[in-house]
Amino acid sequence: MDYKNSKAPISTITYDKKAIEAPVGNLYEAISIIAKRSEQISGDVKKELIDKLEEFATFNDSLEEVFENKEQIEVSKFYEKLPKATAIAIQEWFDNKIYYRKQEEQSK
């Protein structure tokens, strides 16, 4: 998934609770689904960030030498400017991009 081109807001906004609960009919169930998706997004972004930072890593055995790598700083700044994982998950929820199923239906 391409989180860099997400239409999710970068700043905090207020959502209508009825719009959030509409697909499942229960606000707490909707929030639970969104939270699980948010954790997935957060893990994906963290893994991607670590992989990119490792490309520019310099390994030294000396504790005295600490280098500031400009490429690592730029990559970190880019990822800091992305929308938060919860904002992306909520946007996906409103766009009907989150697949979910109820446990009771699966066991029948």
NORFEN-V218357 format. One record per backbone hydrogen bond with DSSP energy under -0.5 kcal/mol. NH is the residue of the N-H (numbers start at 1). CO is the residue of the C=O. Records with the same first field share a line. If there is no record, write none. Layout:
NH->CO, CO
This chain:
3->1
5->2
6->3
17->15
20->16
21->17
22->18
24->21
25->21
30->26
31->27
32->28
33->29
34->30
35->31
36->32
37->33
38->34
39->35
40->36
41->37
42->38
43->39
44->40
45->41
46->42
47->43
48->44
49->45
50->46
51->47
52->48
53->49
54->50
55->51
56->52, 53
57->54
60->58
66->64
69->67
70->68
73->69
74->70
75->71
76->72
77->73
78->74
79->75
80->76
81->77
82->79
88->84
89->85
90->86
91->87
92->88
93->89
94->90
95->91
96->93
97->92
98->92
99->97
106->102
107->103
108->104
